[in-house]
Amino acid sequence: ATTAAAAAAATCGGVWEHQPVDPAVLDRLNDTTLRAVVEAGECPFGTLLPFSITWPTPPEGLEGVVAPNSALRVLCVLYGFMLPAVGMYIVVDFVVRRGTRQLAVLLYVILSGLLNKVLKLTIEQGRPGHSLEMRDDEGLLYGSCAATCGMPSGHSTFAVGLAVVLFIDVARRVDATVPSEVTFKWLAPFANTSKVTRSELQTYCLFWGVILLPTPMSRVVLADHTPGQAAWGSILGLVTGWVWAVGSRWVL
């Protein structure tokens, strides 16, 4: 698995990852600072953070060459870290409650993550800007610092798939005969109750929709994925989430 991952990184990583850098790549870089950064093996788009998230602050001297940071992109970075936090909550929730609902969502996250990883290693499609080919409307370079392959987007698969699993689970427990009363305890995934009111359903879906569903777009805005990678990741999450939510009823 390590050998496969290394081979994929060699294929999907940015040109600055391949040392020494191909002279043909350096020849087409007009800016001397950009050339120096790439030759030094540094990502020109910013800093790579955990979970394949790019902090989009380019190295000093690349102002006017690489797209700068912005408030929107900072928000997208926060959304990128929101999913690992949700994943940690899912693990803790399972350890504490040990219910079949908690087991179902934990297994889904693990299995869908493995499937996403296999697809990335199989397709081997680089992330935006890995060849320094992406430019915005102002002609500034932008892209991802992640060296791993990008098709399909793992964040998108996780977010959309988990949303589908959560929404289907809570929709099954709606009881129109129960008086509507909005209580924030229903924001926790897989609450230990068999009945949910319509108001609680709306609050639950709104909360988790805001947490999860903007993720694919945030990955595109941050340039850690192309629109196609985010779209296919979302489709994978939609399909696997629905299959798991329906199928797990007969297994767990």
C-alpha positions in Angstrom: 0.0 0.0 0.0 2.9 2.3 0.8 4.5 1.6 -2.6 1.2 2.3 -4.3 0.8 5.6 -2.4 4.3 6.7 -3.3 3.8 5.9 -6.9 0.5 7.9 -6.9 2.3 10.8 -5.2 5.0 10.8 -7.9 2.2 11.0 -10.5 -0.1 13.4 -8.8 2.3 15.6 -6.9 3.2 19.1 -8.0 6.1 19.8 -10.2 8.0 21.2 -7.2 7.8 17.7 -5.6 9.9 16.1 -8.4 13.5 17.0 -7.6 15.4 18.0 -9.6 12.7 19.9 -11.3 12.2 19.3 -15.0 14.2 22.0 -16.9 11.3 22.3 -19.4 9.1 23.4 -16.4 11.6 26.0 -15.3 12.0 27.4 -18.8 8.4 28.4 -18.9 8.5 30.2 -15.5 9.1 33.8 -16.3 9.2 35.1 -12.7 12.6 34.5 -11.0 11.2 34.2 -7.5 8.7 31.6 -8.7 11.5 29.7 -10.4 13.5 29.8 -7.2 10.6 28.6 -5.0 9.9 25.7 -7.3 13.6 24.7 -7.6 13.7 24.7 -3.8 10.9 22.2 -3.7 8.4 24.6 -2.0 4.7 24.8 -2.9 4.1 28.2 -4.5 0.5 28.3 -3.5 0.9 28.3 0.3 1.4 25.8 3.1 0.1 22.2 3.2 -1.9 21.6 6.4 -3.1 18.2 7.7 -6.0 16.4 5.9 -4.8 17.7 2.4 -5.8 21.3 3.1 -3.9 24.1 1.6 -3.4 27.3 3.6 -3.4 29.7 0.6 -0.7 32.2 1.6 2.0 32.2 -1.1 5.7 32.5 -0.1 7.2 36.0 0.2 8.0 37.6 -3.2 5.2 36.0 -5.1 2.6 38.8 -4.6 1.2 39.6 -8.0 2.2 36.1 -9.3 0.1 33.7 -7.1 -3.4 34.4 -6.0 -3.5 35.8 -2.5 -5.5 34.7 0.5 -9.0 36.0 1.2 -11.7 35.8 3.9 -13.6 33.3 1.7 -10.7 31.0 1.4 -10.0 31.2 5.2 -13.6 30.1 5.7 -13.1 27.2 3.3 -10.0 26.1 5.3 -12.2 26.0 8.4 -14.8 23.9 6.6 -12.0 21.5 5.6 -11.1 20.9 9.3 -14.8 20.7 10.3 -15.1 17.2 8.8 -12.2 15.7 10.8 -13.9 17.2 13.9 -17.2 15.5 12.9 -15.3 12.2 12.4 -13.8 12.4 15.9 -17.2 13.1 17.3 -18.5 10.0 15.5 -15.8 7.8 17.1 -16.4 9.2 20.6 -20.2 8.9 20.1 -19.8 5.2 19.3 -17.4 4.5 22.2 -19.8 6.2 24.7 -23.2 4.9 23.4 -22.3 1.7 21.6 -25.6 1.7 19.7 -26.4 0.2 16.3 -26.9 3.6 14.8 -23.5 4.8 16.0 -22.0 1.6 14.6 -23.7 2.1 11.3 -22.4 5.6 10.7 -18.9 4.6 12.0 -18.7 1.7 9.6 -19.9 3.9 6.7 -17.2 6.5 7.3 -14.5 3.8 7.4 -15.7 1.8 4.3 -16.5 4.9 2.2 -13.1 6.3 3.1 -11.3 3.1 2.0 -13.3 3.1 -1.3 -12.4 6.7 -2.0 -8.7 5.9 -1.3 -8.8 2.9 -3.7 -10.4 5.1 -6.4 -7.8 7.8 -6.0 -4.9 5.4 -6.3 -6.5 3.8 -9.3 -7.5 6.9 -11.3 -4.3 8.9 -10.4 -5.6 12.3 -11.3 -3.6 15.3 -10.0 -5.0 18.2 -8.1 -5.4 21.7 -9.5 -2.2 23.5 -10.3 0.1 20.5 -9.9 1.6 21.5 -13.3 1.4 25.2 -12.6 -1.3 25.5 -15.3 -4.2 27.0 -13.4 -4.7 30.8 -13.6 -7.6 32.9 -12.3 -9.4 35.8 -14.1 -6.5 38.1 -13.2 -3.9 35.8 -14.6 -2.6 34.8 -11.1 -1.5 31.2 -10.5 -3.5 29.1 -8.0 -3.7 25.5 -7.0 -3.2 22.9 -4.3 -0.2 22.0 -2.2 -1.4 18.4 -1.6 0.8 15.7 -3.3 -1.9 13.0 -3.2 -4.3 12.3 -6.1 -7.5 14.2 -6.2 -10.1 12.1 -8.0 -12.6 11.8 -6.4 -12.7 14.3 -3.5 -12.6 12.5 -0.2 -14.0 15.5 1.7 -16.9 15.6 -0.7 -17.6 11.9 -0.4 -17.5 12.1 3.4 -19.7 15.2 3.7 -22.4 14.3 1.2 -22.5 10.6 2.2 -22.7 11.3 5.9 -25.5 13.9 5.2 -27.5 11.2 3.3 -27.0 8.6 6.1 -28.0 11.1 8.8 -31.0 12.5 6.9 -32.4 9.1 6.0 -32.0 7.9 9.5 -33.8 10.8 11.2 -36.5 10.8 8.5 -37.5 7.3 9.5 -38.1 8.4 13.0 -40.5 11.2 12.4 -43.8 10.8 14.3 -46.5 13.3 13.3 -48.4 12.4 16.5 -45.7 13.7 18.8 -46.2 17.4 19.7 -43.6 19.6 17.9 -41.0 21.0 20.2 -37.6 22.2 19.0 -34.8 21.0 21.3 -31.2 21.3 20.4 -30.4 17.8 21.7 -31.6 16.7 18.3 -28.6 18.2 16.6 -26.5 15.3 17.8 -26.3 12.6 15.1 -28.1 9.3 15.9 -29.8 10.5 19.1 -31.0 7.6 21.2 -34.7 8.0 20.5 -37.2 6.3 18.3 -39.5 9.4 17.7 -38.7 12.8 16.2 -41.1 15.6 15.6 -41.3 17.5 12.3 -39.9 20.6 13.9 -37.0 18.6 15.2 -36.5 17.1 11.8 -36.3 20.5 10.2 -33.8 21.8 12.8 -31.7 18.7 12.6 -31.5 18.8 8.8 -30.8 22.5 8.7 -28.0 22.2 11.2 -26.2 19.3 9.6 -26.9 20.6 6.1 -25.0 23.8 7.0 -22.2 21.8 8.5 -21.7 19.3 5.7 -23.2 20.3 2.4 -21.0 23.4 1.6 -17.9 21.2 1.8 -17.6 20.2 -1.9 -17.8 23.9 -3.0 -15.3 24.9 -0.3 -12.8 22.4 -1.7 -13.1 23.9 -5.2 -12.8 27.5 -3.9 -9.7 26.5 -2.0 -8.4 24.9 -5.2 -7.6 21.6 -3.4 -9.9 20.0 -6.0 -11.3 20.7 -9.4 -15.0 21.0 -9.9 -15.1 17.6 -11.5 -13.3 16.0 -8.6 -15.7 17.5 -6.1 -18.7 16.6 -8.2 -17.7 13.0 -8.6 -16.8 12.8 -4.9 -20.3 14.1 -4.1 -21.9 11.6 -6.4 -20.0 8.8 -4.8 -21.1 10.0 -1.4 -24.7 10.3 -2.5 -24.8 6.7 -3.9 -22.8 5.0 -1.1 -24.7 6.9 1.6 -28.1 5.9 0.2 -26.9 2.3 -0.3 -25.6 2.1 3.2 -28.6 3.8 4.8 -30.9 1.3 3.1 -28.8 -1.8 3.3 -27.5 -1.4 6.8 -31.1 -1.8 8.1 -31.0 -5.4 7.2 -27.5 -6.1 8.5 -27.2 -4.2 11.8 
